[in-house]
């Protein structure tokens, strides 16, 4: 039995079967620490969110919540660690868009999105942005489009890497706007931003969290945010949608998943703990500081997003011939 209930109850410990079953159905709190796997290095955006949310979940669940970083292979190492763990609620993964993207990006597919996971809950969303250095002649998204149309392939766009969410957002935008941009992939957002500041590439596409300090200091100019609504921390920056591309949206989302086969009472317990965490002042403020918003809601909301992103980005990856780094 894989339930988030005390071990004594899981093995019986002299109690009646009926009493054990009552505890199973109740979704009792866990009896040992819960591990959150993160497919990115410590100190990054996903790691920071995992630790912040995990701390609040621990207060609700009454057990420590430990973050374990397993970076590499485009998050596939962390995903493998999750899918080979017991579906008992003690091992979770804080996933981002790569979870929906990788079955199309990597061949053969590293996992089956529909069969190997139990979605639990979304945590929040942070927009992808286009930004340029302070000395750039490109001042607006319209000027970026004009420059790209005047010289197809002449505008170089840096991203954190092939198949990253900002890369896919860039590909989606050039398809939507009818442009030809030149993609320059890096091994992470920091070096991409450095080279934009140095004038080696023209534009960077990256999540808002990574550009905010430089945007506030004036060293970077954010041309547009790709979220459905403007970011509170960048109130003067328009969305891509309101800049003439209605319906365009590309954000980095975060959400918790468990292995397939997670019992329903455990799912309910974990979902409720995530909801309480993301509605806490601390997590709301952390997401807001990154230009993001929390995404409370039922598990079905996350399931729908996973399916829609897998379809949308899968089509884009096939049509653009995108390969992993």
C-alpha positions as CSV (number, residue, x, y, z in Angstrom):
1,X,0.0,0.0,0.0
2,X,1.4,3.4,-0.9
3,X,-0.4,5.9,1.3
4,X,0.6,9.1,3.0
5,X,-0.3,7.5,6.4
6,X,1.8,6.4,9.3
7,X,3.9,3.3,8.8
8,X,2.3,1.5,11.7
9,X,-1.1,1.8,9.9
10,X,0.3,0.8,6.5
11,X,1.6,-2.5,7.9
12,X,-1.3,-3.1,10.3
13,X,0.6,-3.1,13.6
14,X,-2.1,-5.2,15.3
15,X,-5.0,-2.9,14.2
16,X,-8.1,-4.1,12.4
17,X,-8.2,-4.0,8.6
18,X,-11.3,-1.9,8.7
19,X,-9.5,0.7,10.8
20,X,-6.5,0.7,8.5
21,X,-8.8,1.3,5.5
22,X,-10.5,4.2,7.2
23,X,-7.1,5.9,7.6
24,X,-6.2,5.2,4.0
25,X,-9.4,6.9,2.8
26,X,-8.8,9.9,5.0
27,X,-5.5,10.8,3.3
28,X,-3.7,11.1,6.6
29,X,-0.6,13.3,6.8
30,X,2.8,11.7,6.0
31,X,5.0,10.0,8.5
32,X,8.4,10.7,7.1
33,X,10.1,13.4,5.0
34,X,9.0,14.2,1.5
35,X,11.5,14.7,-1.3
36,X,11.1,17.2,-4.1
37,X,13.2,16.5,-7.1
38,X,14.4,19.4,-9.2
39,X,15.9,18.9,-12.7
40,X,18.0,22.1,-12.4
41,X,21.0,23.3,-10.4
42,X,20.7,24.7,-7.0
43,X,20.2,28.5,-6.9
44,X,18.1,28.6,-10.1
45,X,14.5,29.7,-10.5
46,X,12.9,26.2,-10.2
47,X,15.1,25.4,-7.2
48,X,14.1,28.6,-5.5
49,X,10.4,28.0,-6.1
50,X,10.8,24.3,-4.9
51,X,12.4,25.4,-1.6
52,X,9.9,28.2,-0.9
53,X,6.8,26.1,-1.7
54,X,8.3,23.0,0.1
55,X,8.9,25.0,3.3
56,X,5.2,26.0,3.4
57,X,4.1,22.4,2.5
58,X,6.1,21.1,5.4
59,X,4.2,23.3,7.8
60,X,0.9,21.9,6.5
61,X,2.0,18.3,6.3
62,X,3.9,18.1,9.6
63,X,7.0,16.6,8.0
64,X,10.2,18.0,6.5
65,X,10.2,18.6,2.8
66,X,13.7,18.2,1.3
67,X,14.8,19.4,-2.2
68,X,17.1,17.2,-4.2
69,X,18.8,18.7,-7.3
70,X,19.4,16.3,-10.2
71,X,20.3,18.5,-13.1
72,X,21.3,17.2,-16.6
73,X,19.9,15.8,-19.8
74,X,17.4,18.5,-20.1
75,X,15.8,17.4,-16.8
76,X,15.4,13.8,-17.9
77,X,17.7,12.6,-15.1
78,X,15.4,14.0,-12.5
79,X,12.3,12.7,-14.3
80,X,13.8,9.2,-14.4
81,X,14.5,9.3,-10.7
82,X,10.8,10.2,-10.2
83,X,9.3,7.5,-12.5
84,X,11.4,4.8,-10.9
85,X,10.3,5.7,-7.4
86,X,7.4,4.3,-5.5
87,X,4.0,6.1,-6.1
88,X,3.5,6.7,-2.4
89,X,3.7,10.5,-2.3
90,X,7.1,10.7,-0.7
91,X,8.9,11.6,-3.9
92,X,7.6,14.5,-6.1
93,X,9.1,16.5,-9.0
94,X,8.7,20.2,-9.4
95,X,8.5,20.3,-13.2
96,X,8.6,23.1,-15.7
97,X,7.7,23.2,-19.4
98,X,10.4,20.7,-20.2
99,X,8.2,17.9,-18.9
100,X,5.7,18.5,-21.7
101,X,8.4,19.3,-24.3
102,X,10.9,16.5,-23.9
103,X,8.9,13.6,-25.4
104,X,8.9,15.5,-28.7
105,X,12.4,17.1,-28.3
106,X,14.3,13.8,-27.5
107,X,14.2,10.8,-29.7
108,X,13.4,8.1,-28.7
109,X,11.0,9.7,-26.3
110,X,12.5,9.5,-22.8
111,X,9.1,8.8,-21.1
112,X,5.3,8.6,-21.8
113,X,3.7,11.8,-20.5
114,X,0.2,10.2,-20.4
115,X,1.2,7.0,-18.6
116,X,4.1,7.7,-16.3
117,X,2.9,10.6,-14.1
118,X,0.2,11.8,-11.7
119,X,-0.2,15.5,-12.1
120,X,-0.8,17.1,-8.7
121,X,-1.0,20.9,-9.0
122,X,0.3,23.9,-10.8
123,X,2.4,26.4,-8.7
124,X,2.8,29.5,-10.8
125,X,3.8,31.1,-14.1
126,X,6.6,33.5,-15.0
127,X,6.6,35.1,-18.5
128,X,9.3,34.8,-21.1
129,X,10.5,38.2,-22.3
130,X,12.5,39.7,-25.2
131,X,15.2,42.1,-24.0
132,X,18.0,44.1,-25.5
133,X,21.0,45.9,-24.2
134,X,20.7,49.6,-23.2
135,X,22.7,50.7,-26.3
136,X,20.6,48.8,-28.8
137,X,19.0,50.6,-31.7
138,X,16.0,48.3,-31.2
139,X,13.7,50.1,-28.8
140,X,10.4,48.3,-29.3
141,X,9.0,44.9,-30.4
142,X,7.8,46.6,-33.6
143,X,11.3,47.7,-34.3
144,X,12.6,44.2,-33.8
145,X,10.0,42.9,-36.3
146,X,10.9,45.7,-38.8
147,X,14.6,44.9,-38.5
148,X,14.0,41.2,-39.0
149,X,11.8,41.8,-42.0
150,X,14.3,44.2,-43.5
151,X,17.1,41.6,-43.2
152,X,15.8,38.1,-42.8
153,X,18.1,36.2,-40.4
154,X,19.9,39.4,-39.5
155,X,18.6,39.7,-36.0
156,X,20.3,37.2,-33.6
157,X,18.4,36.0,-30.6
158,X,20.1,34.4,-27.7
159,X,18.3,31.8,-25.6
160,X,19.3,29.5,-22.7
161,X,19.6,26.5,-25.1
162,X,18.0,24.4,-27.8
163,X,14.6,23.2,-26.8
164,X,14.4,25.6,-23.8
165,X,11.1,27.4,-23.2
166,X,12.5,30.7,-24.3
167,X,13.9,29.0,-27.5
168,X,10.5,27.6,-28.3
169,X,8.9,30.9,-27.5
170,X,11.2,32.6,-30.0
171,X,10.4,30.0,-32.6
172,X,6.7,30.4,-32.0
173,X,7.0,34.2,-32.3
174,X,8.9,34.2,-35.6
175,X,6.3,31.7,-36.9
176,X,3.4,33.9,-35.7
177,X,5.0,37.2,-37.0
178,X,6.3,35.7,-40.3
179,X,9.9,36.4,-39.5
180,X,13.3,34.7,-39.9
181,X,15.4,35.2,-36.8
182,X,18.8,33.6,-36.1
183,X,18.9,31.5,-33.0
184,X,22.0,31.6,-30.9
185,X,21.8,28.9,-28.1
186,X,23.7,29.1,-24.9
187,X,24.2,26.8,-21.9
188,X,21.9,28.8,-19.7
189,X,20.4,32.3,-19.4
190,X,23.3,34.0,-17.7
191,X,25.8,33.7,-20.6
192,X,23.1,34.6,-23.1
193,X,22.4,37.8,-21.2
194,X,26.1,38.6,-20.8
195,X,26.6,38.5,-24.6
196,X,23.5,40.7,-25.2
197,X,25.0,43.2,-22.8
198,X,28.3,42.9,-24.6
199,X,26.7,43.5,-28.0
200,X,27.6,40.1,-29.4
201,X,24.0,39.2,-30.0
202,X,21.0,41.5,-30.6
203,X,18.2,40.2,-28.4
204,X,17.8,37.7,-25.6
205,X,14.7,35.6,-25.0
206,X,14.7,34.4,-21.4
207,X,12.4,34.1,-18.4
208,X,11.6,37.4,-16.7
209,X,13.2,36.3,-13.4
210,X,16.7,36.4,-15.0
211,X,16.4,39.9,-16.5
212,X,14.6,41.9,-13.7
213,X,17.7,43.2,-11.8
214,X,19.3,44.4,-15.1
215,X,16.1,45.8,-16.4
216,X,15.6,47.8,-13.2
217,X,19.1,49.2,-13.4
218,X,18.6,50.2,-17.0
219,X,21.2,47.9,-18.5
220,X,18.6,45.8,-20.3
221,X,15.5,47.1,-22.0
222,X,12.6,44.6,-22.0
223,X,10.7,44.9,-25.3
224,X,7.7,42.7,-24.5
225,X,6.5,40.1,-22.1
226,X,4.9,36.9,-23.5
227,X,2.4,36.3,-20.7
228,X,-1.3,36.9,-21.3
229,X,-1.2,40.0,-19.1
230,X,1.4,42.6,-18.2
231,X,3.8,41.7,-15.4
232,X,3.3,43.8,-12.3
233,X,7.0,44.3,-11.9
234,X,7.3,45.6,-15.6
235,X,4.1,47.6,-15.8
236,X,5.3,49.8,-18.7
237,X,6.2,46.8,-20.9
238,X,3.5,45.6,-23.3
239,X,2.6,42.0,-23.9
240,X,3.3,40.4,-27.3
241,X,-0.5,39.9,-27.6
242,X,-1.3,43.5,-27.2
243,X,1.5,44.5,-29.6
244,X,-0.5,43.1,-32.6
245,X,-0.3,39.3,-32.1
246,X,-3.6,38.5,-30.4
247,X,-3.6,35.3,-28.5
248,X,0.2,34.9,-28.3
249,X,1.4,33.5,-25.0
250,X,4.6,31.8,-23.8
251,X,5.4,31.4,-20.2
252,X,7.5,29.3,-17.9
253,X,5.2,27.3,-15.6
254,X,6.0,25.3,-12.5
255,X,3.9,22.3,-11.3
256,X,4.2,19.2,-9.1
257,X,3.9,15.7,-10.4
258,X,4.3,12.3,-8.8
259,X,4.8,8.8,-10.4
260,X,1.8,7.1,-12.0
261,X,-0.4,5.2,-9.7
262,X,-0.6,7.7,-6.8
263,X,-3.6,6.8,-4.7
264,X,-6.4,9.3,-4.7
265,X,-6.3,10.2,-1.0
266,X,-2.6,11.0,-1.2
267,X,-3.2,13.1,-4.3
268,X,-5.9,15.1,-2.4
269,X,-3.6,15.6,0.6
270,X,-0.7,16.8,-1.6
271,X,-2.9,19.0,-3.8
272,X,-4.3,20.7,-0.7
273,X,-0.9,21.3,0.7
274,X,0.3,22.9,-2.5
275,X,-2.8,25.1,-2.7
276,X,-2.1,26.4,0.9
277,X,1.5,27.0,0.0
278,X,1.0,29.0,-3.1
279,X,-1.6,31.2,-1.5
280,X,0.8,32.1,1.3
281,X,2.1,35.7,1.4
282,X,5.7,34.5,1.0
283,X,5.2,32.4,-2.2
284,X,3.0,35.1,-3.7
285,X,5.7,37.7,-3.1
286,X,8.4,35.5,-4.5
287,X,6.5,34.9,-7.7
288,X,5.6,38.5,-8.0
289,X,9.2,39.6,-7.6
290,X,10.0,37.4,-10.6
291,X,7.2,38.9,-12.6
292,X,5.0,35.9,-12.1
293,X,1.7,34.9,-10.6
294,X,0.5,31.8,-8.6
295,X,-1.9,29.4,-10.4
296,X,-4.2,27.9,-7.8
297,X,-6.7,25.5,-9.1
298,X,-7.8,21.8,-9.5
299,X,-5.6,19.1,-10.7
300,X,-7.6,19.0,-13.9
301,X,-6.2,22.5,-14.7
302,X,-2.7,21.1,-14.7
303,X,-3.6,18.0,-16.7
304,X,-5.1,20.3,-19.4
305,X,-2.0,22.5,-19.6
306,X,0.3,19.5,-19.9
307,X,-1.7,18.1,-22.8
308,X,-2.1,21.5,-24.6
309,X,1.6,22.3,-24.2
310,X,2.7,18.9,-25.3
311,X,0.6,19.3,-28.5
312,X,1.5,22.9,-29.2
313,X,5.3,22.5,-28.7
314,X,5.4,19.1,-30.2
315,X,4.0,20.5,-33.4
316,X,6.5,23.4,-33.3
317,X,9.5,21.1,-32.7
318,X,8.6,18.8,-35.6
319,X,7.9,21.7,-38.0
320,X,11.1,23.6,-37.1
321,X,13.3,20.6,-36.8
322,X,14.5,21.5,-33.3
323,X,17.1,19.2,-31.8
324,X,18.4,19.2,-28.2
325,X,21.8,20.5,-27.4
